[in-house]
Amino acid sequence: MAEPILDIVPLRSVVAIARCGGVHRAAEALHLTQSTVSAHLRRLEKSTGGTIVEKAGRGIRFTDHGNRLLGHAQTILDAHDTAVHALASPTTRTLSVAATEHGADRLIPELSRGFGTLPGGWSAQFRFDRSAQIAGAVERGLADVAVFLAPLDHPDAVGPIALHWYATREWRRPDDAVPVLLFDDPCVLRAPAADALARNGIDYVVAAEAANLAGLYSAARSGLGVTLLPAIDATDGLVAVDTMPAMPPIALAVSVGARVPEPVRAAVRRAAASLTRDDQAERA
């Protein structure tokens, strides 16, 4: 029996489903039809011999098999994209963009539109990871552009993003220790969450830790507890919780490499800044 082959394109679609919160948003972000992304999903389910996503209310969530695949998929895509970036000609007009998972369903279209308005056919190849991992990607030569969450005083900050606590609509804060869902370290949200709970004298227990946003969504949508997320995330199936401490905002930051020309730099910063403006408008 032939060993299954994991092709890059279907893997990218499945990772986009996790990042964007569904097939429809993933298709928009990747500039593909919804049927194409669904076909990629079925193809991977057939080749891996397991169900990747399942219905959860009006949305979907990743199965245990799907979450295992996601971990491998991100590793494969990271290796592929790093190799492509390292081997690319210095004059290539495809930029490697390392971006936070948060707000991916809004960030990708904004950046793609920004590139599309520039003369010369500039395009982007995206790689998603945790902000703590990609903050120095440009300096390490791993990407041309990095978009990540950072403290408000970060020198590359382009604007603030609100932070909220999220849980299922049915979730209620217990009288005893609060079950909290966190990213594992390193994470730019973990320390602010713990500090806020400590300042307000709230006892808590870490009910689940996740290595990626899809895993955190799965835990939250399963009702395991409450989690801290930027307001730009696609939080289908979750609602903001008003019984948890109010949080100060975090910054969206953009770092750009030396080979990126000024018009592209400006377009990238405008696209990222538009997310912070949208967030502020929604809060107004």
C-alpha positions in Angstrom: 0.0 0.0 0.0 1.4 3.4 -1.0 2.3 5.9 1.7 0.0 9.0 1.8 1.4 12.1 0.3 0.8 15.5 2.0 0.8 18.1 -0.7 1.6 21.7 0.2 -1.5 23.3 -1.4 -4.2 21.3 0.5 -2.1 21.6 3.7 -2.2 25.4 3.3 -5.9 25.3 2.9 -6.4 23.3 6.1 -4.2 25.6 8.0 -6.2 28.6 6.7 -9.4 27.0 7.8 -7.9 26.8 11.3 -6.6 30.4 11.2 -9.7 31.9 9.7 -12.3 30.0 11.6 -14.1 28.2 8.7 -14.0 27.1 5.1 -15.7 30.2 3.7 -13.3 32.7 5.4 -10.3 30.5 4.4 -11.5 30.5 0.8 -11.7 34.3 0.8 -8.3 34.6 2.4 -6.6 32.3 -0.1 -8.5 33.7 -3.1 -10.0 30.3 -3.9 -13.5 29.0 -4.2 -15.2 27.4 -1.2 -15.6 24.2 -3.2 -11.8 24.1 -3.9 -11.0 24.5 -0.2 -13.5 21.8 0.7 -12.0 19.5 -1.9 -8.6 20.1 -0.3 -10.1 19.1 3.0 -11.6 15.9 1.6 -8.4 15.0 -0.1 -6.4 15.2 3.1 -9.0 13.3 5.0 -8.8 10.5 2.4 -5.0 10.5 2.4 -4.7 10.5 6.2 -7.5 8.2 6.9 -9.4 10.3 9.4 -12.0 13.1 9.8 -10.3 16.5 10.1 -13.2 18.7 11.1 -16.7 18.2 12.5 -19.8 20.3 12.9 -20.0 22.3 16.2 -23.2 24.3 16.4 -23.3 26.6 13.4 -19.6 26.3 12.8 -17.0 23.6 12.7 -14.2 22.4 15.0 -11.1 20.3 14.5 -11.2 16.7 15.6 -8.3 15.2 17.6 -7.1 13.8 14.2 -7.4 17.2 12.7 -5.4 18.9 15.5 -2.6 16.4 15.1 -2.6 17.0 11.3 -2.4 20.8 12.0 0.7 20.5 14.0 2.5 18.6 11.3 1.0 20.8 8.5 2.4 23.9 10.1 5.8 22.3 10.5 5.8 21.2 6.8 4.7 24.7 5.6 7.3 26.4 7.7 10.0 24.3 6.3 8.7 24.8 2.7 8.3 28.5 3.0 11.7 29.0 4.7 13.4 27.1 1.9 11.5 29.1 -0.8 12.5 32.4 0.9 16.2 31.3 1.2 16.4 30.2 -2.4 14.5 33.1 -3.9 16.2 35.6 -6.2 16.9 39.0 -4.5 14.8 40.6 -7.3 11.8 38.3 -6.8 8.5 40.2 -6.4 7.0 37.6 -4.0 7.5 38.6 -0.4 7.6 36.2 2.5 5.2 37.5 5.1 5.3 36.0 8.6 2.1 36.9 10.4 0.3 36.4 13.7 -2.5 33.8 13.6 -4.8 36.4 15.2 -7.1 38.2 12.8 -5.8 36.2 9.8 -9.2 36.2 8.1 -9.0 40.0 8.0 -5.3 40.5 7.7 -4.7 38.4 4.6 -7.3 40.2 2.4 -6.1 43.6 3.6 -2.5 42.8 2.8 -3.4 41.2 -0.5 -5.3 44.3 -1.5 -2.4 46.5 -0.5 0.0 44.5 -2.7 -2.5 44.5 -5.5 -2.6 48.3 -5.8 1.2 48.4 -6.4 2.8 48.5 -9.8 5.1 45.7 -10.8 3.1 42.7 -9.7 4.1 42.3 -6.1 2.5 39.4 -4.2 2.9 37.7 -0.8 3.4 34.2 0.5 2.1 33.9 4.0 3.4 31.9 7.0 1.5 32.0 10.2 2.9 31.5 13.7 2.8 32.8 17.2 3.8 36.4 17.7 6.6 35.5 20.0 8.1 33.3 17.3 7.9 35.8 14.4 8.7 39.1 16.1 12.3 38.7 15.1 11.7 36.8 11.8 12.9 39.7 9.6 16.1 40.3 11.6 16.9 36.6 11.4 16.4 36.6 7.6 13.4 34.3 7.8 10.9 36.7 6.3 10.6 40.0 4.4 7.7 41.2 6.5 6.5 40.3 10.0 3.1 41.3 11.5 2.7 40.4 15.1 1.3 41.4 18.5 3.5 43.3 20.8 3.5 45.7 23.8 2.1 49.2 23.1 5.5 50.8 23.4 7.1 48.5 20.7 9.0 50.6 18.2 7.2 48.9 15.2 3.7 49.3 16.6 1.1 50.6 14.1 -1.9 50.8 16.4 -3.7 49.3 19.4 -5.9 46.2 19.4 -8.5 45.6 22.2 -8.2 42.4 24.3 -11.3 40.6 25.6 -12.1 37.4 27.5 -14.1 34.9 25.5 -16.1 31.8 26.2 -19.2 30.0 25.0 -22.5 31.8 25.5 -23.5 29.3 28.2 -20.3 29.7 30.2 -20.6 31.3 33.6 -17.8 32.3 35.9 -17.7 29.9 38.9 -17.4 31.0 42.5 -14.2 29.1 43.0 -11.1 28.9 40.7 -11.8 30.1 37.1 -10.9 27.6 34.4 -8.6 29.5 32.0 -7.4 28.5 28.5 -4.0 29.6 27.5 -1.4 29.3 24.7 1.7 27.5 25.9 4.9 29.5 26.2 6.2 31.5 24.5 3.1 33.7 24.2 2.5 37.5 24.3 -1.0 37.0 25.8 -0.1 34.6 28.6 1.6 37.0 31.0 -1.0 39.8 30.6 -3.7 37.3 31.4 -2.0 35.9 34.5 -1.1 39.4 35.7 -4.7 40.6 35.3 -6.0 37.7 37.3 -3.5 38.1 40.0 -4.1 41.9 40.3 -7.8 41.3 40.7 -7.3 38.5 43.2 -9.0 35.9 41.0 -8.0 32.3 41.6 -7.7 30.3 38.4 -6.6 26.9 37.1 -5.2 26.3 33.6 -7.9 24.0 32.2 -6.1 23.6 28.8 -3.0 24.8 27.0 -2.8 25.0 23.2 0.1 25.3 20.8 -2.0 27.2 18.2 -5.1 29.2 17.8 -7.1 26.3 16.4 -6.5 24.3 19.5 -7.4 27.2 21.7 -10.7 27.7 19.8 -11.5 24.0 20.1 -11.0 24.1 23.8 -13.1 27.3 24.2 -15.9 26.1 22.0 -16.1 22.9 23.9 -16.9 24.9 27.0 -13.7 24.1 28.9 -13.2 27.7 30.1 -12.5 31.3 29.3 -9.6 32.6 27.2 -8.0 36.0 26.4 -8.0 37.0 22.7 -7.5 40.1 20.6 -10.8 41.6 19.4 -9.7 41.1 15.7 -10.1 37.3 16.0 -12.9 35.4 14.3 -14.6 34.2 17.5 -17.6 32.4 16.0 -19.3 30.3 18.7 -17.8 32.5 21.4 -18.9 35.7 23.1 -17.1 38.4 25.1 -17.3 37.8 28.9 -18.0 40.8 31.0 -17.4 39.1 34.4 -13.7 39.0 33.9 -11.1 41.8 34.4 -11.0 44.6 31.8 -7.8 44.4 29.9 -5.5 47.2 28.4 -5.0 46.9 24.6 -2.1 45.3 22.9 -0.3 46.6 19.8 -0.2 45.3 16.2 3.3 45.7 15.0 4.9 45.5 11.5 8.6 44.8 10.8 9.9 45.1 7.2 13.1 43.9 5.7 15.7 46.0 3.8 14.9 44.6 0.4 11.3 45.7 0.5 10.9 49.0 -1.5 9.2 52.0 0.2 5.9 51.8 -1.7 5.5 48.2 -0.5 6.5 49.1 3.1 3.9 51.8 3.1 1.2 49.5 1.7 1.9 46.8 4.3 1.8 49.4 7.2 -1.5 50.9 5.9 -3.1 47.4 5.6 -2.1 46.5 9.1 -3.1 49.8 10.6 -6.5 49.5 9.0 -7.2 46.5 11.3 -6.5 48.7 14.3 -8.8 51.4 13.0 -11.6 48.9 12.3 -11.2 47.6 15.9 -11.4 51.1 17.3 -14.5 51.9 15.2 -16.2 48.7 16.4 -15.6 49.8 20.0 -16.8 53.4 19.4 
